[in-house]
Each structure stands twice: as C-alpha cells, then as structure tokens.
Amino acid sequence: MKRVFLHIIVLLVTLPAFSQTDKLDSLLNDVIWNHKDLINYADPSASFYYLYGGVAGDSKTTYAGRELEQNMVAMNGNLFFFHSKGFFIGASGIWYGQPEQRYSATIASAGMSAWLNPKKSLNGRLSCSRYFYSNSDTLQNSFTNNIGAGLSLRNKYVGARLSINLLFGNEFGFNATPAIFSRLPVIKFRKYGKVQLEPELSALFGSEFIELESTGMGSQQGSLTEPTTRETYTFLNTQIYLPVCVYIGDFDLEFGYSINIPHSSDEKYTYPSTSYFSFSLGYMISLY
C-alpha cells in the first residue's frame, strides 16, 4: 500500500496538498505488487475489477524533509476503482491537525498501469490528477493539475522505481523521485497472509527558490541591498523509510518510520534532519 498519498512540489503554500502526489504512485505500485500472486491465479483472459479504500496518517507534515509546521499531523483517506487491464480512477482527501487548516484538499485522479515485459518485473504507470482546495486563497491555486508517470523494475526481493510529476495551473512545476526498495518476508501464514519488512531509500529532485542580493540606490539612505530570488531545479532531500507491513487477505496494515536528510542549494540556509512515524490501513474488494 506504501504510504497511501507523501511528497513534492514548489511553492510553500501549495506543498501540503502536493506532498500527497507521489503517494499515489507508491499506492498503485504496491497494490499491484502485493496482489500479483492473486491476479496470476485468476483467469488471465477474464476482466475483473477491484475497489480499494484506505486511510493513512503521518505524525509530522514535511516537504523535501523540511517540517512545515511543528508536529502538525496529516491524515488522508482514499477510494480507488481498478480494472484488471490496468485502468484506475479514484479520489483522496487531505486533513491536517491544525485549527486554521483542517480539511485541505480533494484530489481526483485517473490513469493506467501496465506490465511491460512477460515476466511482469517491469511496470509503467501514467496518471493525471486535479486538485480542489477547500481554502479559497488564490496562491494555493498556482498548481491545480498534475500529470504523473512512473516506472518500476524488481525481482523477488529488491527493486527500483522512478516517479516524475509535472504540475501546472497558473504556474508550472516539476519533480522527480528515484528510489530503491526491498521486500523481505518475515512470516507467512494462510494462503495470502504475510508480514514483510519493506525498506526504501529515495531522493527528491525538484524546484527551490534561491535568495540573491541586488544593490540599488536610495535618494536619502545611499546604497540599499534588496533581496531577490531565482528558481532552480536541484537535489532536495534523501529519505530513508523503514516500514513493517502486514497483509491479511484483502487487508493491508503498515507502520513506518521516516528519516529525512534535506539539502539546499542556497548557502544561506541549512535544514535539520527530520523524522516521523506513519501508519496506513487499506482494504481491497474483488468485484467480478
């Protein structure tokens, strides 16, 4: 299920909602991988459907490893409809544990996922999302759309993934997240029950505003220094994610711990490392 909805965008006022974008890619990836055996047992010539719903939460809200508000918890719920041929459509909602924010946005998404080789070890994904904000602040409408693409390659225990997001509205943004991950079984029980360790190491590349200095002349005060900014695309964060995942039939439960090591191209600023706990709970219904 992998951290149903965490990460990536540009302006500070839009970061809380867009930090959920990459979690969609992760959700789709893990729903597919963790239920691949079940799908393989089904009649490959038949068409069938899945309904997936879940909730997730983080003990802190961050973007690129930077904590946005001190100890601000984040919660989200999601509901997705999948077709066995790879098409999906769904929506999620984001809630923050601050009186002035509370319910933040609704994200509607649609797209497709497909195996790209006969061994089903290479998977590609393409999605589009629309953001509906509960806050009417016009700054939050700088980004209202997202086109995301993902590519995953894995064998039985290890894999790699690349996620890319193009964000647009009144402004344009871009980010990319390469990751390596592992799936290490701890206990197996019944036909589809298991406990797994699923560690992941990822990096975030995206937009950052660098503060510059320009010197002008004042009529009475002489030389004045006025700050200006320049947008640059750079390496922003390294994240280590350490989850324990429990799969019981169509239920999946996850407890995780994240460690972020942020990086900035602006020499005037340094950001401390952050860490927080996460949980998620999901359920998938097969609809034949």
C-alpha positions as CSV (number, residue, x, y, z in Angstrom):
1,M,0.0,0.0,0.0
2,K,3.0,2.1,0.6
3,R,2.3,5.3,2.3
4,V,-1.0,6.0,0.7
5,F,-0.7,9.5,-0.5
6,L,3.7,11.9,0.7
7,H,5.8,14.5,-1.2
8,I,6.7,17.0,-3.9
9,I,6.1,20.4,-5.3
10,V,7.2,24.0,-5.4
11,L,5.6,27.0,-3.5
12,L,5.3,26.7,0.3
13,V,1.5,27.4,0.2
14,T,0.9,24.5,-2.1
15,L,3.2,22.0,-0.6
16,P,0.8,20.4,1.9
17,A,-1.5,19.2,-0.8
18,F,1.1,18.3,-3.4
19,S,3.1,16.4,-0.9
20,Q,0.5,13.7,-1.4
21,T,1.1,13.3,-5.1
22,D,3.9,10.8,-5.0
23,K,2.0,8.6,-2.6
24,L,-0.5,7.9,-5.4
25,D,2.3,6.4,-7.5
26,S,3.5,4.4,-4.5
27,L,0.0,3.1,-3.7
28,L,-0.5,1.9,-7.2
29,N,2.8,0.2,-7.3
30,D,2.3,-1.7,-4.0
31,V,-1.3,-2.6,-4.7
32,I,-0.1,-4.2,-7.9
33,W,2.9,-6.0,-6.4
34,N,1.3,-7.2,-3.3
35,H,-1.6,-8.7,-5.1
36,K,0.3,-10.0,-8.2
37,D,0.0,-13.6,-7.0
38,L,-3.7,-13.3,-6.6
39,I,-4.0,-11.8,-10.1
40,N,-1.9,-14.5,-11.6
41,Y,-4.2,-17.2,-10.2
42,A,-7.2,-15.6,-11.8
43,D,-8.2,-16.4,-15.4
44,P,-5.9,-14.1,-17.4
45,S,-8.5,-13.9,-20.3
46,A,-11.2,-12.6,-17.9
47,S,-11.8,-9.0,-17.0
48,F,-12.4,-8.2,-13.3
49,Y,-12.5,-5.2,-11.0
50,Y,-11.1,-4.1,-7.6
51,L,-12.3,-1.4,-5.2
52,Y,-9.6,-0.2,-2.9
53,G,-10.1,2.1,0.1
54,G,-7.8,3.2,2.9
55,V,-6.7,5.7,5.4
56,A,-3.2,6.9,6.3
57,G,-1.5,9.3,8.7
58,D,1.9,10.9,9.4
59,S,2.9,12.3,12.8
60,K,4.6,15.3,11.0
61,T,4.0,17.2,7.8
62,T,7.1,17.7,5.7
63,Y,8.1,18.7,2.2
64,A,11.6,17.7,0.9
65,G,12.5,16.8,4.5
66,R,11.6,20.2,5.8
67,E,8.9,20.4,8.5
68,L,6.2,22.8,7.5
69,E,4.6,23.2,11.0
70,Q,5.9,21.9,14.3
71,N,4.3,18.5,14.9
72,M,1.4,19.0,12.5
73,V,-0.1,15.7,11.9
74,A,-1.6,14.8,8.5
75,M,-4.4,12.4,7.6
76,N,-5.9,11.3,4.4
77,G,-8.5,8.9,3.0
78,N,-8.7,7.4,-0.4
79,L,-11.0,5.3,-2.6
80,F,-10.0,3.8,-5.9
81,F,-11.6,1.7,-8.6
82,F,-9.2,-0.6,-10.6
83,H,-9.7,-2.7,-13.7
84,S,-7.6,-5.8,-14.2
85,K,-6.3,-4.4,-17.5
86,G,-4.7,-1.6,-15.6
87,F,-7.1,1.3,-15.7
88,F,-8.0,3.1,-12.4
89,I,-10.0,6.1,-11.2
90,G,-10.4,7.5,-7.7
91,A,-10.1,10.3,-5.2
92,S,-8.5,11.2,-1.9
93,G,-9.0,13.8,0.8
94,I,-6.3,15.5,3.0
95,W,-6.8,16.7,6.6
96,Y,-4.3,18.5,8.8
97,G,-4.3,18.7,12.6
98,Q,-4.3,22.5,12.8
99,P,-7.4,24.5,13.7
100,E,-6.8,27.0,10.9
101,Q,-6.3,24.3,8.2
102,R,-8.2,21.1,8.9
103,Y,-9.6,19.8,5.7
104,S,-7.2,21.0,2.9
105,A,-8.0,19.5,-0.5
106,T,-9.7,16.8,-2.5
107,I,-7.6,15.1,-5.3
108,A,-9.3,13.4,-8.2
109,S,-7.1,11.0,-10.2
110,A,-7.3,8.7,-13.1
111,G,-4.8,6.7,-15.2
112,M,-3.4,3.3,-16.1
113,S,-0.8,0.8,-15.2
114,A,0.7,-1.9,-17.3
115,W,3.3,-4.7,-17.3
116,L,5.9,-4.0,-19.9
117,N,7.5,-7.5,-20.1
118,P,6.3,-11.1,-20.0
119,K,7.9,-11.8,-16.6
120,K,5.9,-9.0,-15.1
121,S,9.0,-7.5,-13.5
122,L,8.8,-4.1,-15.3
123,N,5.8,-1.9,-14.7
124,G,4.8,1.5,-16.2
125,R,2.2,3.9,-14.8
126,L,0.7,7.1,-16.1
127,S,-1.9,9.3,-14.2
128,C,-3.5,12.7,-14.2
129,S,-4.8,14.5,-11.1
130,R,-7.0,17.5,-10.4
131,Y,-6.7,19.4,-7.0
132,F,-9.8,21.0,-5.4
133,Y,-8.8,23.2,-2.5
134,S,-11.1,24.0,0.5
135,N,-9.2,27.2,1.1
136,S,-10.0,29.9,-1.4
137,D,-6.6,31.6,-1.1
138,T,-5.6,32.3,-4.7
139,L,-2.0,31.5,-4.0
140,Q,-3.0,27.9,-3.4
141,N,-4.4,27.7,-7.0
142,S,-0.9,28.2,-8.5
143,F,-0.9,24.4,-9.2
144,T,-4.2,22.7,-9.8
145,N,-3.2,19.8,-12.1
146,N,-0.7,17.1,-12.1
147,I,0.5,14.6,-14.7
148,G,2.5,11.8,-13.2
149,A,4.5,8.9,-14.7
150,G,6.3,6.0,-13.0
151,L,8.5,3.1,-13.9
152,S,9.3,0.2,-11.6
153,L,11.6,-2.7,-12.0
154,R,12.0,-5.5,-9.5
155,N,12.8,-9.1,-8.8
156,K,11.6,-11.2,-5.9
157,Y,13.2,-9.2,-3.1
158,V,14.6,-5.9,-4.5
159,G,13.6,-3.2,-7.0
160,A,13.9,0.3,-8.3
161,R,11.4,3.0,-9.1
162,L,11.3,6.4,-10.8
163,S,8.4,8.8,-10.4
164,I,8.0,12.0,-12.3
165,N,5.4,14.7,-11.8
166,L,4.5,17.7,-14.0
167,L,2.4,20.3,-12.1
168,F,0.6,23.2,-13.8
169,G,-2.1,25.7,-13.4
170,N,-1.2,29.4,-13.1
171,E,2.4,28.2,-12.5
172,F,4.5,25.3,-13.7
173,G,6.5,22.8,-11.5
174,F,8.4,19.6,-11.9
175,N,9.8,17.0,-9.6
176,A,11.4,13.5,-9.8
177,T,11.9,10.8,-7.2
178,P,14.2,7.9,-7.9
179,A,14.1,5.1,-5.3
180,I,15.4,1.7,-4.4
181,F,13.4,-0.7,-2.2
182,S,13.2,-4.2,-0.9
183,R,10.5,-6.7,0.1
184,L,11.8,-9.0,2.8
185,P,9.3,-11.7,4.1
186,V,9.3,-12.2,7.9
187,I,6.3,-14.5,8.4
188,K,3.9,-16.2,6.0
189,F,0.5,-17.6,7.1
190,R,-2.5,-19.0,5.3
191,K,-2.7,-18.5,1.5
192,Y,-2.1,-14.8,1.2
193,G,-1.2,-13.7,4.7
194,K,2.3,-12.4,5.5
195,V,4.4,-9.9,7.4
196,Q,7.1,-8.1,5.5
197,L,9.9,-5.5,6.0
198,E,9.8,-3.1,3.1
199,P,12.7,-0.6,3.5
200,E,13.1,2.1,0.9
201,L,15.8,4.7,0.1
202,S,14.7,7.6,-2.1
203,A,15.9,11.0,-3.3
204,L,13.9,14.1,-4.3
205,F,14.8,16.4,-7.2
206,G,12.6,19.5,-7.6
207,S,12.2,23.3,-7.5
208,E,13.9,25.5,-5.0
209,F,14.0,29.3,-4.7
210,I,17.5,30.7,-4.1
211,E,17.8,34.1,-2.5
212,L,20.0,36.6,-4.3
213,E,21.1,40.1,-3.4
214,S,20.8,43.1,-5.7
215,T,22.1,46.6,-4.8
216,G,20.2,49.7,-5.6
217,M,20.5,53.4,-4.7
218,G,18.2,55.3,-2.3
219,S,17.8,59.1,-2.7
220,Q,18.5,59.7,1.0
221,Q,19.8,56.5,2.5
222,G,22.5,55.7,-0.1
223,S,23.2,52.2,-1.1
224,L,20.4,49.7,-0.3
225,T,20.5,45.9,-0.6
226,E,17.3,44.3,-1.8
227,P,16.8,40.5,-1.8
228,T,15.7,38.8,-5.0
229,T,15.0,35.2,-5.7
230,R,15.8,32.8,-8.5
231,E,14.1,29.4,-9.1
232,T,16.4,26.5,-9.7
233,Y,15.9,22.7,-10.1
234,T,18.2,20.8,-7.7
235,F,18.6,17.9,-5.3
236,L,16.3,18.5,-2.3
237,N,16.2,15.5,0.0
238,T,17.2,12.0,0.9
239,Q,14.7,9.8,2.7
240,I,15.0,6.5,4.5
241,Y,11.7,4.8,5.1
242,L,11.5,1.7,7.4
243,P,8.1,0.1,7.4
244,V,6.6,-3.1,8.8
245,C,3.7,-4.3,6.6
246,V,1.1,-6.9,7.5
247,Y,-1.1,-8.5,4.8
248,I,-4.2,-10.5,5.9
249,G,-6.3,-11.5,2.9
250,D,-7.5,-8.3,1.3
251,F,-6.4,-6.1,4.3
252,D,-3.0,-4.4,4.5
253,L,-1.7,-2.6,7.5
254,E,1.6,-0.7,7.7
255,F,3.6,1.0,10.4
256,G,6.6,3.0,9.3
257,Y,9.4,5.4,10.4
258,S,10.9,8.0,8.1
259,I,14.2,9.8,8.3
260,N,14.8,12.8,6.1
261,I,18.1,14.5,5.3
262,P,17.3,17.7,3.4
263,H,19.7,19.5,1.1
264,S,19.6,23.1,-0.1
265,S,21.4,24.9,-2.9
266,D,21.1,28.1,-1.0
267,E,24.2,28.5,1.1
268,K,22.4,30.9,3.4
269,Y,20.1,28.2,4.7
270,T,20.6,24.8,6.3
271,Y,17.8,22.5,7.4
272,P,17.9,19.9,10.2
273,S,17.1,16.3,9.6
274,T,13.6,15.3,10.4
275,S,11.9,12.0,11.4
276,Y,8.3,10.9,12.0
277,F,6.0,7.9,12.3
278,S,3.4,6.8,9.7
279,F,0.6,4.3,9.5
280,S,-1.8,3.2,6.8
281,L,-4.7,0.8,6.6
282,G,-6.3,-0.4,3.4
283,Y,-8.8,-2.9,2.1
284,M,-9.3,-4.2,-1.5
285,I,-12.6,-5.8,-2.6
286,S,-12.6,-8.0,-5.7
287,L,-15.6,-7.3,-8.0
288,Y,-16.0,-9.9,-10.7
